[in-house]
Amino acid sequence: MAATDEELEDLPPSAKLVFKVLEYDGPLTQKQIVQESMLSARTVRYALERLQEIGRVDEDVYFADARQSLYELTEAEPAVEADGGAEDAEPCCCAE
């Protein structure tokens, strides 16, 4: 489940900063996020947990050093219309 903008607004400032760091520089390890954001390791850990809870960050194996994880933003899922989407929609009157 991808987070909405409203869910991001409800996050603490540290989580928003980590989100922006990953948006501009990601994917990164926790250590790299600490360096880029200038936040403490504990604060970055907490921010990553919050972002994972709302489905905005994925954790993966960092192949250069398997002891670390690589964090990246999840792809935002397109909004699905309540009526089933474009497949069930009637053709536009303008189409010829």
C-alpha positions in Angstrom: 0.0 0.0 0.0 1.5 3.3 -1.0 1.2 6.3 1.2 -0.8 9.3 0.3 0.5 12.9 0.6 -1.6 13.2 3.8 0.3 10.3 5.4 3.6 11.9 4.5 2.4 15.2 6.1 1.7 13.4 9.3 5.3 12.1 9.6 7.9 13.7 11.9 10.3 16.2 10.2 13.2 13.6 10.4 11.2 11.1 8.4 10.3 13.7 5.8 14.0 14.6 5.5 15.0 10.9 5.1 12.2 10.6 2.4 13.7 13.6 0.5 17.3 12.3 0.8 16.1 9.0 -0.7 14.1 10.9 -3.3 17.2 12.9 -4.5 20.1 10.5 -3.8 18.6 7.0 -3.2 18.9 4.1 -3.0 21.2 4.4 0.0 22.3 2.4 3.0 21.4 3.6 6.5 25.0 4.8 7.0 24.8 6.8 3.8 21.5 8.3 4.8 23.1 9.4 8.1 25.9 11.1 6.3 23.6 12.8 3.8 21.0 13.9 6.3 23.3 14.7 9.2 20.8 13.0 11.5 21.9 10.5 14.2 21.8 6.8 13.3 19.0 6.3 15.8 16.9 9.0 14.3 17.4 7.6 10.8 16.5 4.1 12.0 13.2 5.5 13.4 12.5 7.5 10.3 13.0 4.5 8.1 10.7 2.4 10.3 8.0 5.0 10.0 8.4 5.2 6.2 8.3 1.4 5.9 5.1 1.3 8.0 3.3 3.5 5.5 4.7 1.6 2.5 7.0 4.4 1.1 10.4 2.7 1.6 11.6 -0.8 0.7 14.5 -2.5 2.3 16.8 -4.7 0.2 20.1 -6.5 0.4 23.1 -4.3 -0.2 25.3 -6.6 -2.3 28.5 -4.7 -1.7 28.2 -5.5 2.0 25.5 -8.0 3.0 25.7 -6.8 6.6 23.9 -3.6 5.5 20.5 -3.0 3.9 19.8 -0.8 1.0 16.8 1.5 1.3 14.8 3.0 -1.6 11.5 4.7 -2.2 8.7 2.5 -3.3 7.0 3.2 -6.6 3.7 5.2 -6.1 0.8 3.1 -7.2 -1.6 4.9 -9.6 -5.0 5.7 -8.2 -7.7 3.2 -9.2 -11.1 4.7 -9.9 -14.1 3.3 -8.0 -15.9 2.3 -11.2 -13.2 -0.2 -12.2 -10.9 2.0 -14.2 -10.7 3.0 -17.9 -11.2 -0.6 -19.2 -14.9 -0.5 -18.3 -15.5 3.1 -19.2 -17.6 4.0 -22.2 -15.8 5.5 -25.2 -15.5 9.2 -25.4 -18.0 11.0 -27.6 -15.0 12.7 -29.3 -13.4 9.5 -30.5 -14.0 8.7 -34.1 
